[in-house]
Structure formats: structure tokens, C-alpha cells
Amino acid sequence: MFNHWNDNPIYARLAKKDSAFVKPVFWIAGIAGVAGLIISAWHLYGVIANNATLSAGVLLTAFVAWLLMASAPVAVALTAATLTGSDIDSEAYQLVKITGLSRRTIARGYLFAAFRRRRLLLTLTVALVPTAIVGMLASLLSTAYSQPYSNPAPPSIDIVLPDVTRTVTILSAYAIGFLALTIILGALSVGLALWWKKQAATVAVSATLSIVVVLVAILSILTLIGGPVASGTLYSELTSAPTEIWISVGACALLPTTLAGLSLWLIRMDNTTTTNQTGADHVQTLDG
């Protein structure tokens, strides 16, 4: 990785065109994340201590947080494909090609630039991950407490730390899986655009691929946990973590995370590649 992202001429040039509204994004995301976590944790305490009914506001916040996690991979993939496809025909890119920059360095520059373009969505998504997990846990417990049972003696719901930890771990794995898909699909879109060099086709393929991948991930999770959610027994099943749950964790969380790490490794800094710094400096000042 670069010590400073601006050392990458591709990123530096594109970031210069998109320099507005950078620092406020982190403040907005931080405030939203802290506020959401405090409210969700307070309602979780109410559910555990007093069997309180979860408010619609907390449910909506948790839903929005999970929706952001599911939409981030598609948004980044489209941005990466559009940004790369529209820039590779520019004079600045042609100059980059003669500076001796490795393909990995060029790909990383476009990927980081796409992340920057979607900084508000990404920072909000990351900041709201704890809110999504705590809100979902509160929702599962509230549903388990309030679910009507045909049996006159409803099953007892014991709140113990190991069960809560296991549930939070599984929910966290799903969240990390969606974040990993953001990196994977963004890297694939950049690579496709650099290889195909046809913007319209690249955007169409990236959009289709990212939407299909995200939908498959969502449907695979819902297929495995949809029944327990509807019956109000998901918390009990998560605490025991049956085989089906672990399969969904592996397919929707561990595999994307591994592939995301591989994607970042493939576009890491290639120290053996020499660069023409004068040409790179010229590229950075182009359009400036």
C-alpha cells in the first residue's frame, strides 16, 4: 500500500477533481454511527431487562443499515466501472502508460478513486455496522419474547454471554461479508474496464454482476434463516449455531472476505516496477 494515497498519480488526479465535502463526511458518519449505536443499545437493554417491545424507529434504523451494506457493493462497482471506463481514453491516462507505472498501481488508483467518490455511502455504511448488529440482536430477542406459541409453556429465553457473543459473531460475519463484496466487485469492475476498454459494456456487465452477486448473498441468507425469523426462533437457533447457519456464514461472509483480501493482494504495491517520476508529476498536474 501507499504511505500516502496521493503518491498514486491516478488517484491524485481524480481526487483533485473531487475534493469537495471530504472532512464533513466523516463527522456525519461518526455522529450517525454513535447516535444509532446508543439508541439501539438502549432499546436492547430494555428488551433484555423489561421484555420491552422494540420501537419502529430502531427497526427502521437497523433495516437501513443492512440496506446500506447490501447496496454499497453495487454502488462501488458501478462507480469503478464508470470512472475507469471514462478515464482510460483521456490524455492523462495515456501519459500514465508511458511513465512505467505497473498495472496493479493503475488499478489501485482507480479503485481508491471509486471509494472516494462513494465516501459518504461507505463511511455511513461502516459507521452503522454496530447499529445494524445491535439492532438486529434486539429485534431477534424482542421477537423471541413476544412470539405466540401453541404450547402453553413457552420456551424460556435465557440471555447468557456465550449465546449473545455467538449471535453477534454470526451477524458480524454477515456484515463483514457485505463489506468484502464491496472490495471484490469494485476491483473486478476496475479490472474489467481496463481490459475491455468499452465503457457502456463494462458498466452493463458490472451492474448485472454486482446485482446478481448481492441478490444471491441475500437470498442465500434468507433461505437459511427465513424460517426461524418467521417463527421467532432465530435467536435460539443462532445460539446453538446449527450446520446450516455455519454454511451460510462461510458462503456469505468468510468466502467474500478471503476473496477481498486476495483482490487487495493482487493490486498491492509492486516495488520491482520502476516509475518515471517526472512523467508521473506531469500527470498529477494535468487538468489542474
C-alpha angles and dihedrals in degrees: 000000000000120000085222122018089219088069085077108083093207093053094040093054096045093043090054089060091050104042100126125104098011109133096038088060092066092048092050093047093045094050092046092048096049093044093048093048094049093049093045093047091049091052090045089055089050091052093049098041102036106015086243121179113251114247122242090238093061091046090050092048092050090047092051091049092053090044090055090051091052095046098045095076092052094046094049093045092052092045093049093049094046095044095047096041094051095045104048092075093054125107090240092060092048088055090050090057091060095048093075097246112160120245089244091057092049092048092048091051092055092044093052090045089054090050088051092051089054095039096126093053093043097046092047090048094051093042092052096048093095089047090051093051097044092042091050091048091051090048093051093049093045091051092047091051096046100037111118113233128201089219110087089223107057115211114265118248108215114194106211128161098243091053093047091046092051092049093048090048092054093046090047090052091055091049092049089049092058091047089050090052087058091061094042097050092042091053092045091051092051092048092047092050093049091048101040099035092199110115100195094047093044093051092047093050093043092050093049094045096047094047092048093048093049092046091049090051092049094045093047090054093045092047091057100039102024094092095050090046091054093046094045093239099107094105091054091048093047091052090055091037101209122206093267092058092051090049090054091048091052095045098041102032118017096042095050091045091052092048091048090054089049090050092053090046092052092055096041122130111293102212093185092066115092120214134205100234094191091057091045091051089051091052091050092054094045114113087009 
